[in-house]
Amino acid sequence: MFLNNSPSFVENTSDQSDSIRLTTPSSSIIILSSTSTAASSSNIVKFTTERITRLLKNDSLNYKVIKNSKTNLSSSCWEVFGFPSKKTNTQEFEIIPKFASCESCFQTYAYKPYSGTKILNSHSCVQKLLNKDKEGLSTGDKVIQMKLGTVMKCYKQIQLPQRDINLIKNLTSKWLCQDMRAFSIVEDTGLRNLLQEFIILGARYGEIDLKNVFLGADVCSKHIYELADEYRTILKGILKEPYENRCICICPDLWSDPYKQISYMGISISFVDEDCNYKSLDLCCRPYMESDHSGANILVSIQKCLMPFDLIDFDQLHFVSDRGANLVRALRNYDTLFCYPHRFNNILKCAFFQSKSNKEQQTKTSTTLARTSLISNTTVTNEIDQENEDNVYSSSSTDDEDDKIEPTLPINNKLVNKKQVAIKTNDVNNNNQRKMKFEDLNLAAQEIIKTVTRCKKLVEFVKRSGFNKDIQSFGGVALQQSTVVRWLSLINLLESIVRSYKATKRVLINRKQQMKLKGIDEEALKQIIRLLRPFKQVLKIIQTTNAPSLYMVLICTHMLRKTLPSFDELMNYHSPSSTNSSSDIENDIHEEIDITENEGIKILRMRILALLNLMFELDIRHYCATLLHPRYRQLKGCTKDEHEQTYKYIRKRMSEIIKQYEDDSDPERCFDECDTSGSEDYAFITPKADELSRYLSMDIDKSSLTDNPLDFWRKNQSVFPILSKIAPQMHCIPASSAAVERQFSGAGFVINERRTALDPEQ
């Protein structure tokens, strides 16, 4: 039965609930009553793209476009497009499936989750938006640094004959297929710049042999070294001024490629220039050539990597690293901070018993293999598989990091009331949390952790079986896998299951695999997500690499320590009126009116709080960075002692800067007597003209402030000449080493199975 040549949807408007769905070759969809297939035309409504467009334009009371609520949407078309919807008898709007409509002109297209967005991106309203964004790059108050190659000249626009267009399409398609290239390579900016230059040369010299222009592989391979040296020379000049002003932070780390097992030393840097502009870049990813991975040799490797840029004096540099024992030993004599997200990751791994030592993993693996090889009975083997499923968590919560590592500049808060911490954590013993074994944990909390384990197994099964397409076809989202080294991925995994719980259940029932959902309760998952959501928000905020982030560490830590002690505080954090609450999952969670905290969730909440207090200690520079953000300069939530130590440390740094310009013949002209009252750790000489006091008491228009504190210091360099030198020194330090981790992800794409012959130096 063919209803129309255009895609359409027909819905049943009768009161009968059961229906039969018929799909025709013309993509038309009819829903008929299962009790009476002879439904009259009066109780069915046929939807086509043209009809929906007309209804959206002329009947706005009953039809409207709903925004796509899915997160992490990569396509620009969803800034313009949404889903058409129709008002139901309950006065709620229900999405009309398999269509997408423009919010501006209401033009409607047929759309399925797996059909792609190419036709939507070609819509005129989307193109206008993209062109407007491009124009905005060169206008406005903000100066945007554009990537190399994005600024292109304007060339003559002509319409080629269809014959020539087809020839280019044929040659391109043959190239993609014969050389097994990705389709997206034809949209690569570098390729297009290269082809454009060939066209220019052709216009200049006429038809020429490509052999006279195009260089061979060996020539390009050698030229890469020359080009890299050119950029290093340019970069050395750029880094000279920040290096002299101590406004450079180094993030080193080690990585091994999975194919040749060659170790690489990767270094990313962040710095602030004299105009208070924050910049971050990948400095190098070089083969690690030392004899072993001891702390001394790692330090030698870092020195060799920084030498070409004249970054020799490490006392002029800041460092951020993870807490790997050898890396810590290498940098222990220098100004080092530890990666904040790494520590959070380890806290959560310990709390959920997800961290295993290598010895423990090897013991369990060998025991399982030995038992499996001796047992051939299927029933007994299944029992072993079930045992392994429940034992993927660690028997001990101790992580592999050194417990004795301390911040290089700890703040000595004498007014912290340890009794208050004990009251907040109730019966949880902080000192025993890292040594606790899984078997000693409360049974309700054990069940929550087992639920997380079952979710990981479920997603692994769905991905391996290829069921994600089926789940998406039923209105769900693809289930996401997780990795133990990135806790954020596990939170995303749990959220994807909640979003697609009904669709996943339906698919598993159809495939007779419903047992995979056994022990996974939807309400328990929502409570786990509610518990972990503050950490997700913190990790996302803190891992930015294009703006200062160190000032957020103190704010985020205080927020977590305020939120975790009480279930009411946790609920307030997620309340719809809170600015922290977002996404449709939060809305689903808050549909519940009377929410009672699961006993296991409560125990894990208090355990996470205890581990947070035990495993993470704030550094004095966290306080200084927050104080040097004009929006948070009052350090709300900090004790009087914390305020005083922060002031003393900043004034000490001010004195050091002033001494560089001080006239030795008249030292008392700029300084008072040494202040011996207060902290002995940060004794300082107080300048008579105290910029810090003026900064703290300054009347600042908050509406003029931005999230980037360097914007304030750029405008007020003349007002605070000393503080404006200290602020970049603090804000050049990132809160995480995420930049170098991203560098290794990029290196993993370069060094793949097809490129194992690539010279590591290249």
SULPEJO-V758632 format. One record per residue. N is the residue number from 1. PHI is phi as a letter, one per 40 degrees, with the letter a starting at -180 (NA if undefined). OMEGA is omega as a letter, one per 30 degrees, with the letter a starting at -180 (999 if undefined). D_FIRST is the distance of its C-alpha to the first C-alpha in Angstrom with 2 decimals. Layout:
# SULPEJO-V758632
n-><N | N>
phi-><PHI | PHI>
omega-><OMEGA | OMEGA>
d_first-><D_FIRST | D_FIRST>
This chain:
# SULPEJO-V758632
n-><1 | 2 | 3 | 4 | 5 | 6 | 7 | 8 | 9 | 10 | 11 | 12 | 13 | 14 | 15 | 16 | 17 | 18 | 19 | 20 | 21 | 22 | 23 | 24 | 25 | 26 | 27 | 28 | 29 | 30 | 31 | 32 | 33 | 34 | 35 | 36 | 37 | 38 | 39 | 40 | 41 | 42 | 43 | 44 | 45 | 46 | 47 | 48 | 49 | 50 | 51 | 52 | 53 | 54 | 55 | 56 | 57 | 58 | 59 | 60 | 61 | 62 | 63 | 64 | 65 | 66 | 67 | 68 | 69 | 70 | 71 | 72 | 73 | 74 | 75 | 76 | 77 | 78 | 79 | 80 | 81 | 82 | 83 | 84 | 85 | 86 | 87 | 88 | 89 | 90 | 91 | 92 | 93 | 94 | 95 | 96 | 97 | 98 | 99 | 100 | 101 | 102 | 103 | 104 | 105 | 106 | 107 | 108 | 109 | 110 | 111 | 112 | 113 | 114 | 115 | 116 | 117 | 118 | 119 | 120 | 121 | 122 | 123 | 124 | 125 | 126 | 127 | 128 | 129 | 130 | 131 | 132 | 133 | 134 | 135 | 136 | 137 | 138 | 139 | 140 | 141 | 142 | 143 | 144 | 145 | 146 | 147 | 148 | 149 | 150 | 151 | 152 | 153 | 154 | 155 | 156 | 157 | 158 | 159 | 160 | 161 | 162 | 163 | 164 | 165 | 166 | 167 | 168 | 169 | 170 | 171 | 172 | 173 | 174 | 175 | 176 | 177 | 178 | 179 | 180 | 181 | 182 | 183 | 184 | 185 | 186 | 187 | 188 | 189 | 190 | 191 | 192 | 193 | 194 | 195 | 196 | 197 | 198 | 199 | 200 | 201 | 202 | 203 | 204 | 205 | 206 | 207 | 208 | 209 | 210 | 211 | 212 | 213 | 214 | 215 | 216 | 217 | 218 | 219 | 220 | 221 | 222 | 223 | 224 | 225 | 226 | 227 | 228 | 229 | 230 | 231 | 232 | 233 | 234 | 235 | 236 | 237 | 238 | 239 | 240 | 241 | 242 | 243 | 244 | 245 | 246 | 247 | 248 | 249 | 250 | 251 | 252 | 253 | 254 | 255 | 256 | 257 | 258 | 259 | 260 | 261 | 262 | 263 | 264 | 265 | 266 | 267 | 268 | 269 | 270 | 271 | 272 | 273 | 274 | 275 | 276 | 277 | 278 | 279 | 280 | 281 | 282 | 283 | 284 | 285 | 286 | 287 | 288 | 289 | 290 | 291 | 292 | 293 | 294 | 295 | 296 | 297 | 298 | 299 | 300 | 301 | 302 | 303 | 304 | 305 | 306 | 307 | 308 | 309 | 310 | 311 | 312 | 313 | 314 | 315 | 316 | 317 | 318 | 319 | 320 | 321 | 322 | 323 | 324 | 325 | 326 | 327 | 328 | 329 | 330 | 331 | 332 | 333 | 334 | 335 | 336 | 337 | 338 | 339 | 340 | 341 | 342 | 343 | 344 | 345 | 346 | 347 | 348 | 349 | 350 | 351 | 352 | 353 | 354 | 355 | 356 | 357 | 358 | 359 | 360 | 361 | 362 | 363 | 364 | 365 | 366 | 367 | 368 | 369 | 370 | 371 | 372 | 373 | 374 | 375 | 376 | 377 | 378 | 379 | 380 | 381 | 382 | 383 | 384 | 385 | 386 | 387 | 388 | 389 | 390 | 391 | 392 | 393 | 394 | 395 | 396 | 397 | 398 | 399 | 400 | 401 | 402 | 403 | 404 | 405 | 406 | 407 | 408 | 409 | 410 | 411 | 412 | 413 | 414 | 415 | 416 | 417 | 418 | 419 | 420 | 421 | 422 | 423 | 424 | 425 | 426 | 427 | 428 | 429 | 430 | 431 | 432 | 433 | 434 | 435 | 436 | 437 | 438 | 439 | 440 | 441 | 442 | 443 | 444 | 445 | 446 | 447 | 448 | 449 | 450 | 451 | 452 | 453 | 454 | 455 | 456 | 457 | 458 | 459 | 460 | 461 | 462 | 463 | 464 | 465 | 466 | 467 | 468 | 469 | 470 | 471 | 472 | 473 | 474 | 475 | 476 | 477 | 478 | 479 | 480 | 481 | 482 | 483 | 484 | 485 | 486 | 487 | 488 | 489 | 490 | 491 | 492 | 493 | 494 | 495 | 496 | 497 | 498 | 499 | 500 | 501 | 502 | 503 | 504 | 505 | 506 | 507 | 508 | 509 | 510 | 511 | 512 | 513 | 514 | 515 | 516 | 517 | 518 | 519 | 520 | 521 | 522 | 523 | 524 | 525 | 526 | 527 | 528 | 529 | 530 | 531 | 532 | 533 | 534 | 535 | 536 | 537 | 538 | 539 | 540 | 541 | 542 | 543 | 544 | 545 | 546 | 547 | 548 | 549 | 550 | 551 | 552 | 553 | 554 | 555 | 556 | 557 | 558 | 559 | 560 | 561 | 562 | 563 | 564 | 565 | 566 | 567 | 568 | 569 | 570 | 571 | 572 | 573 | 574 | 575 | 576 | 577 | 578 | 579 | 580 | 581 | 582 | 583 | 584 | 585 | 586 | 587 | 588 | 589 | 590 | 591 | 592 | 593 | 594 | 595 | 596 | 597 | 598 | 599 | 600 | 601 | 602 | 603 | 604 | 605 | 606 | 607 | 608 | 609 | 610 | 611 | 612 | 613 | 614 | 615 | 616 | 617 | 618 | 619 | 620 | 621 | 622 | 623 | 624 | 625 | 626 | 627 | 628 | 629 | 630 | 631 | 632 | 633 | 634 | 635 | 636 | 637 | 638 | 639 | 640 | 641 | 642 | 643 | 644 | 645 | 646 | 647 | 648 | 649 | 650 | 651 | 652 | 653 | 654 | 655 | 656 | 657 | 658 | 659 | 660 | 661 | 662 | 663 | 664 | 665 | 666 | 667 | 668 | 669 | 670 | 671 | 672 | 673 | 674 | 675 | 676 | 677 | 678 | 679 | 680 | 681 | 682 | 683 | 684 | 685 | 686 | 687 | 688 | 689 | 690 | 691 | 692 | 693 | 694 | 695 | 696 | 697 | 698 | 699 | 700 | 701 | 702 | 703 | 704 | 705 | 706 | 707 | 708 | 709 | 710 | 711 | 712 | 713 | 714 | 715 | 716 | 717 | 718 | 719 | 720 | 721 | 722 | 723 | 724 | 725 | 726 | 727 | 728 | 729 | 730 | 731 | 732 | 733 | 734 | 735 | 736 | 737 | 738 | 739 | 740 | 741 | 742 | 743 | 744 | 745 | 746 | 747 | 748 | 749 | 750 | 751 | 752 | 753 | 754 | 755 | 756 | 757 | 758 | 759 | 760 | 761 | 762>
phi-><NA | b | c | a | c | c | c | a | b | b | b | c | b | c | c | c | c | c | a | b | b | b | b | b | c | c | g | c | b | b | b | b | c | c | c | a | c | c | c | c | c | c | b | b | b | c | b | b | c | c | c | c | d | c | c | c | c | b | b | c | c | b | b | a | c | b | c | c | c | c | c | f | c | c | c | c | c | c | c | b | c | a | b | c | a | b | c | c | c | c | g | b | c | b | c | c | c | g | b | b | b | c | c | c | b | g | c | b | b | c | a | b | d | b | c | g | b | c | c | c | c | c | c | c | c | c | c | c | c | c | c | c | c | c | c | c | c | b | b | g | c | c | c | b | c | c | c | d | g | c | c | b | c | c | b | c | c | b | b | c | c | d | c | c | c | c | c | c | c | c | c | c | c | c | c | c | c | c | c | f | c | c | d | c | c | c | c | c | c | c | c | c | c | c | c | c | c | c | c | c | c | c | c | c | b | g | c | b | c | c | c | c | b | c | c | c | c | c | c | c | c | c | c | d | c | c | c | c | c | c | c | c | c | c | c | c | c | c | c | d | c | c | c | c | c | g | b | b | b | b | b | c | a | b | a | b | c | c | b | b | f | c | c | b | c | b | b | b | b | b | a | b | c | c | c | g | b | c | b | b | a | c | c | a | a | b | c | c | b | c | c | a | b | c | d | c | c | c | c | c | c | c | c | c | c | c | c | c | b | g | c | b | c | c | c | c | b | b | b | b | a | c | b | d | d | c | c | c | c | c | b | c | c | b | c | b | b | c | c | c | c | c | c | c | d | c | c | c | c | c | c | b | f | b | c | b | c | d | c | c | c | c | c | c | c | c | c | c | c | c | c | c | c | c | b | b | c | c | c | c | c | c | c | c | d | c | c | c | c | c | b | c | c | c | c | b | c | c | c | c | c | c | c | c | c | b | d | c | b | c | c | c | c | c | c | c | c | c | c | c | c | c | c | c | c | f | c | c | c | d | c | c | c | c | c | c | c | d | c | c | c | d | c | c | c | d | c | c | c | c | c | c | c | c | c | c | c | c | c | c | c | c | c | c | c | g | c | c | c | c | c | c | c | c | g | c | b | c | c | b | c | b | b | c | c | b | c | d | c | c | c | c | c | c | c | c | c | c | c | b | c | c | c | c | c | c | c | c | c | c | c | f | b | c | c | c | c | c | g | b | c | c | c | c | c | c | c | c | c | c | c | c | d | d | c | c | c | c | c | c | c | c | c | c | b | b | a | d | b | c | c | c | c | c | c | c | c | c | c | c | c | c | c | c | c | b | c | c | c | c | c | c | c | c | c | d | c | c | c | c | c | a | g | c | c | c | c | c | c | c | c | c | c | c | b | b | c | c | c | c | c | c | c | c | c | c | c | c | c | c | c | c | c | c | c | b | b | c | b | d | c | c | c | c | c | c | c | c | b | d | c | b | c | c | f | c | g | c | c | c | c | c | d | c | c | c | c | c | c | c | c | c | c | c | c | c | c | c | c | c | b | c | c | c | c | a | c | c | c | b | b | c | c | c | c | c | c | g | c | c | c | b | c | a | b | c | c | c | c | c | c | c | c | c | c | c | c | c | c | b | c | c | c | c | c | b | c | c | c | c | c | c | c | c | c | b | c | c | c | b | c | c | c | c | c | c | d | c | c | c | c | c | c | c | c | b | b | c | c | c | c | c | c | c | c | c | c | c | c | c | c | b | c | c | b | c | c | c | c | d | c | c>
omega-><l | a | a | l | a | l | a | l | l | a | l | a | l | a | a | a | a | a | l | a | l | l | a | l | a | a | l | a | l | l | a | l | l | a | l | a | l | a | a | a | a | a | l | l | a | l | l | l | l | a | l | l | a | a | l | a | a | a | a | l | a | a | l | l | l | a | l | a | a | l | l | l | a | a | a | a | a | l | a | a | l | a | l | a | a | l | a | l | l | l | l | a | a | a | l | a | l | l | l | a | l | a | a | a | l | l | a | l | l | a | l | a | a | a | l | a | a | a | l | a | l | a | a | a | l | l | l | l | l | l | l | l | l | l | a | a | a | a | l | a | a | l | a | l | a | a | l | l | a | l | a | l | l | a | a | l | l | l | l | l | a | l | l | l | l | l | l | l | l | a | l | a | l | l | a | a | a | a | l | l | l | l | a | a | a | l | a | a | a | l | a | l | l | a | l | l | l | l | l | l | l | l | a | a | a | a | a | l | a | a | l | a | a | a | l | a | a | a | l | a | l | a | l | l | l | a | l | l | l | a | l | l | l | a | l | l | l | a | a | a | l | l | l | a | l | a | l | l | a | l | l | l | a | a | l | l | a | a | a | l | l | l | l | l | l | l | l | a | l | a | l | a | a | l | l | l | l | a | l | l | l | a | a | l | a | l | l | a | a | a | l | a | l | a | a | a | l | l | l | l | l | l | l | a | a | a | l | a | a | l | a | a | a | l | l | a | l | l | l | a | l | a | l | a | a | l | l | l | a | a | a | a | a | a | a | l | a | a | a | l | l | a | l | l | a | l | a | l | l | a | a | l | a | a | l | l | l | a | a | l | a | a | a | a | a | l | a | a | a | a | a | a | a | a | l | a | a | a | a | l | l | l | l | l | l | l | l | a | a | a | l | l | a | l | l | a | a | l | a | a | a | a | a | a | l | l | a | l | a | l | a | a | a | a | l | a | a | l | l | l | l | l | a | a | l | a | a | a | a | a | a | a | a | a | a | l | a | a | a | a | l | a | l | l | l | a | l | a | l | l | l | l | l | l | l | l | l | a | l | l | a | l | a | a | l | a | a | l | l | l | l | l | l | l | l | l | a | l | a | l | a | l | a | a | l | a | l | a | l | l | l | l | a | l | l | l | l | a | a | a | a | l | l | l | a | l | a | l | l | a | a | l | a | l | l | l | a | l | l | a | a | a | l | l | l | l | l | l | l | l | a | a | l | l | l | a | l | a | l | a | a | a | l | a | a | l | l | a | a | a | a | a | l | a | a | l | l | l | a | a | l | a | a | a | a | l | l | l | l | l | l | l | a | a | a | a | a | l | l | a | l | l | a | l | l | l | l | a | a | l | l | a | a | a | l | a | l | a | l | l | l | a | l | l | l | l | l | l | l | l | l | l | a | a | a | l | a | l | a | a | l | l | a | a | l | l | a | l | a | a | a | a | a | l | a | a | l | a | l | l | l | l | a | a | l | l | a | a | l | l | l | l | l | a | l | l | a | a | l | a | a | l | a | a | a | a | a | l | a | a | l | l | l | l | a | l | l | a | l | a | a | l | a | l | a | l | l | l | a | l | a | l | l | l | a | a | a | l | a | l | a | l | a | a | l | l | l | a | a | l | l | a | l | a | a | l | a | a | a | a | a | l | l | l | l | a | l | l | l | a | l | a | l | l | a | l | a | a | a | l | l | l | l | l | l | l | l | l | a | a | l | a | a | a | a | l | a | l | a | l | a | 999>
d_first-><0.00 | 3.80 | 6.44 | 9.41 | 11.38 | 13.56 | 13.45 | 13.02 | 13.84 | 13.37 | 16.33 | 17.53 | 20.67 | 21.81 | 24.86 | 23.27 | 23.56 | 21.49 | 17.80 | 14.88 | 13.16 | 9.62 | 9.25 | 6.49 | 8.25 | 8.74 | 10.76 | 9.18 | 10.51 | 10.35 | 13.47 | 13.77 | 17.13 | 18.01 | 20.24 | 17.95 | 14.21 | 14.45 | 15.35 | 16.32 | 15.59 | 19.21 | 18.98 | 16.07 | 16.61 | 14.17 | 15.97 | 15.83 | 18.89 | 20.08 | 19.85 | 21.71 | 24.29 | 24.95 | 25.29 | 27.66 | 29.77 | 29.98 | 29.74 | 31.92 | 32.92 | 29.53 | 28.05 | 29.96 | 29.91 | 31.25 | 33.28 | 32.27 | 34.74 | 34.80 | 38.20 | 39.21 | 36.53 | 37.59 | 35.39 | 36.85 | 33.52 | 33.67 | 36.70 | 34.45 | 30.97 | 29.89 | 26.89 | 25.54 | 26.11 | 25.84 | 28.68 | 28.13 | 30.07 | 32.76 | 33.34 | 32.31 | 29.91 | 26.93 | 25.28 | 21.68 | 20.61 | 19.47 | 21.08 | 24.65 | 26.53 | 29.86 | 32.60 | 34.32 | 31.89 | 28.77 | 26.67 | 23.62 | 21.96 | 19.35 | 21.59 | 21.81 | 25.26 | 25.15 | 23.64 | 27.05 | 28.51 | 29.15 | 26.91 | 28.47 | 31.93 | 31.43 | 30.88 | 33.84 | 35.02 | 35.34 | 37.25 | 39.56 | 40.31 | 41.16 | 43.37 | 45.08 | 45.83 | 47.35 | 49.53 | 50.61 | 52.08 | 54.86 | 55.49 | 56.41 | 59.25 | 58.18 | 59.02 | 56.23 | 57.20 | 54.60 | 53.96 | 55.44 | 53.24 | 51.14 | 53.35 | 52.35 | 53.65 | 51.67 | 50.86 | 49.84 | 46.13 | 44.90 | 41.64 | 41.80 | 40.35 | 36.97 | 38.71 | 41.05 | 38.33 | 36.42 | 39.73 | 40.34 | 36.85 | 37.38 | 40.85 | 39.78 | 36.92 | 39.31 | 41.91 | 39.61 | 38.42 | 41.79 | 43.84 | 41.25 | 41.49 | 39.36 | 36.85 | 38.57 | 41.82 | 40.83 | 40.99 | 44.40 | 47.03 | 49.79 | 47.93 | 47.09 | 50.73 | 51.90 | 49.64 | 50.67 | 54.29 | 53.70 | 52.33 | 55.46 | 57.72 | 55.97 | 56.52 | 60.13 | 61.09 | 58.54 | 56.82 | 58.52 | 58.14 | 56.21 | 58.86 | 61.38 | 59.36 | 57.24 | 59.34 | 59.16 | 58.38 | 62.08 | 62.99 | 60.26 | 61.25 | 64.88 | 64.12 | 62.27 | 65.67 | 67.28 | 64.51 | 64.68 | 68.46 | 68.03 | 65.74 | 68.14 | 70.98 | 69.07 | 68.07 | 71.67 | 72.78 | 70.08 | 71.11 | 74.84 | 75.06 | 72.89 | 74.87 | 78.18 | 76.98 | 75.62 | 72.06 | 70.26 | 68.50 | 67.74 | 64.94 | 65.59 | 63.73 | 63.40 | 60.32 | 59.80 | 57.06 | 55.18 | 55.65 | 59.30 | 60.55 | 62.53 | 63.66 | 63.26 | 65.06 | 62.70 | 64.11 | 62.43 | 64.57 | 64.29 | 66.92 | 67.86 | 69.58 | 72.35 | 69.90 | 68.35 | 65.09 | 63.47 | 62.16 | 60.80 | 60.34 | 60.36 | 63.86 | 63.63 | 62.12 | 64.89 | 65.64 | 67.91 | 71.00 | 73.39 | 74.70 | 73.18 | 71.31 | 74.39 | 74.82 | 77.55 | 75.51 | 72.41 | 74.68 | 75.97 | 72.44 | 71.59 | 74.83 | 74.02 | 70.56 | 72.07 | 75.10 | 73.43 | 72.68 | 76.27 | 75.16 | 78.24 | 79.73 | 77.43 | 79.36 | 77.75 | 74.24 | 72.03 | 69.92 | 66.80 | 65.79 | 64.23 | 66.66 | 66.80 | 70.37 | 71.37 | 69.93 | 71.76 | 75.00 | 74.59 | 74.32 | 76.56 | 79.32 | 77.11 | 75.29 | 72.14 | 69.41 | 66.81 | 63.06 | 61.87 | 58.27 | 59.69 | 61.91 | 59.12 | 57.07 | 60.01 | 60.61 | 57.07 | 57.21 | 60.46 | 59.17 | 56.18 | 58.19 | 55.99 | 58.90 | 60.34 | 63.40 | 63.20 | 65.66 | 63.57 | 60.39 | 62.23 | 63.82 | 60.56 | 58.77 | 61.60 | 61.95 | 58.26 | 58.25 | 61.42 | 60.14 | 56.77 | 58.51 | 60.75 | 58.09 | 55.63 | 54.46 | 50.81 | 51.42 | 54.39 | 52.64 | 49.82 | 52.56 | 53.99 | 50.61 | 50.40 | 53.96 | 53.20 | 50.24 | 52.56 | 55.33 | 53.68 | 55.71 | 59.33 | 62.05 | 64.04 | 62.95 | 65.46 | 64.01 | 65.51 | 67.10 | 70.79 | 71.62 | 74.85 | 73.30 | 74.36 | 73.40 | 75.85 | 76.80 | 76.16 | 76.83 | 79.54 | 78.45 | 81.43 | 79.96 | 76.94 | 77.33 | 76.35 | 76.58 | 73.74 | 71.54 | 72.53 | 71.69 | 68.27 | 67.41 | 68.84 | 69.56 | 68.02 | 70.73 | 70.12 | 72.45 | 70.75 | 67.11 | 66.98 | 68.83 | 66.77 | 65.01 | 61.53 | 62.99 | 65.24 | 62.43 | 61.40 | 58.74 | 56.37 | 56.61 | 56.18 | 52.87 | 51.63 | 52.59 | 50.91 | 47.71 | 47.89 | 48.44 | 45.44 | 43.25 | 44.45 | 43.70 | 40.18 | 39.37 | 40.97 | 38.79 | 35.53 | 36.48 | 37.55 | 34.39 | 32.04 | 30.44 | 30.68 | 27.25 | 25.77 | 28.02 | 26.92 | 23.21 | 24.17 | 25.96 | 29.38 | 31.67 | 33.01 | 36.08 | 39.19 | 42.05 | 45.68 | 49.01 | 52.32 | 54.06 | 51.77 | 51.51 | 49.20 | 46.51 | 46.89 | 46.39 | 43.17 | 42.12 | 42.71 | 40.89 | 37.79 | 37.76 | 38.14 | 35.32 | 32.96 | 34.53 | 31.57 | 29.08 | 31.63 | 32.22 | 28.54 | 28.31 | 31.59 | 30.61 | 27.46 | 29.80 | 32.52 | 34.91 | 35.54 | 39.27 | 39.31 | 39.15 | 42.09 | 44.92 | 42.90 | 42.98 | 40.99 | 43.79 | 46.41 | 44.51 | 44.45 | 48.20 | 48.85 | 46.92 | 48.92 | 52.10 | 51.25 | 49.68 | 53.12 | 53.78 | 50.48 | 51.32 | 54.85 | 53.76 | 51.33 | 53.99 | 56.80 | 55.22 | 55.01 | 56.75 | 56.84 | 59.08 | 61.98 | 61.02 | 64.29 | 64.92 | 61.82 | 63.27 | 65.71 | 63.21 | 60.53 | 63.11 | 64.48 | 61.01 | 60.25 | 63.67 | 63.10 | 59.55 | 59.97 | 62.96 | 61.18 | 57.77 | 58.08 | 58.67 | 55.61 | 53.51 | 55.08 | 54.13 | 50.46 | 50.56 | 47.92 | 50.82 | 52.20 | 51.61 | 51.18 | 48.01 | 44.76 | 41.21 | 38.55 | 40.11 | 43.24 | 41.36 | 39.84 | 43.34 | 44.87 | 42.48 | 44.88 | 47.74 | 50.35 | 50.47 | 53.00 | 53.92 | 53.38 | 56.78 | 55.87 | 54.61 | 57.92 | 59.96 | 58.05 | 58.35 | 62.11 | 62.26 | 60.54 | 62.98 | 65.93 | 64.82 | 64.25 | 67.82 | 69.17 | 67.42 | 67.25 | 70.20 | 70.11 | 72.16 | 74.42 | 72.32 | 69.25 | 71.32 | 72.68 | 69.30 | 68.07 | 71.27 | 70.93 | 67.58 | 68.68 | 65.91 | 67.16 | 70.86 | 72.12 | 70.85 | 69.68 | 69.66 | 72.40 | 75.86 | 79.03 | 80.15 | 76.90 | 77.44 | 81.02 | 80.29 | 77.55 | 79.92 | 82.67 | 80.51 | 79.32 | 82.88 | 84.06 | 81.57 | 82.72 | 86.30 | 85.48 | 83.89 | 86.81 | 89.31 | 87.93 | 89.19 | 92.22 | 95.73 | 97.76 | 100.96 | 99.73 | 97.30 | 98.06 | 96.81 | 93.18 | 93.40 | 94.86 | 96.33 | 94.06 | 92.17 | 93.23 | 91.65 | 88.28 | 86.45 | 88.50 | 85.40 | 84.65 | 88.08 | 88.10 | 90.25 | 89.10 | 88.94 | 90.74 | 87.90 | 85.24 | 81.87 | 80.05 | 81.54 | 80.67 | 77.09 | 76.69 | 78.14 | 76.45 | 74.44 | 71.02 | 68.21 | 65.34 | 62.73 | 63.93 | 63.46 | 60.60 | 59.47 | 61.42 | 65.13 | 66.27 | 65.25 | 68.05 | 70.63 | 69.85 | 70.75 | 73.78 | 75.54 | 78.58 | 78.74 | 78.57 | 79.85 | 80.44 | 77.42 | 75.17 | 76.37 | 75.77 | 72.28 | 70.81 | 72.58 | 70.70 | 67.32 | 67.14 | 66.73 | 63.08 | 62.34 | 60.48 | 60.46 | 56.70 | 57.30 | 58.83 | 56.12 | 53.50 | 55.66 | 55.43 | 51.64 | 51.72 | 54.22 | 51.89 | 49.30 | 52.05 | 53.57 | 50.69 | 50.50 | 50.29 | 53.29 | 55.86 | 58.27 | 58.42 | 62.02 | 62.37 | 64.62 | 61.83>
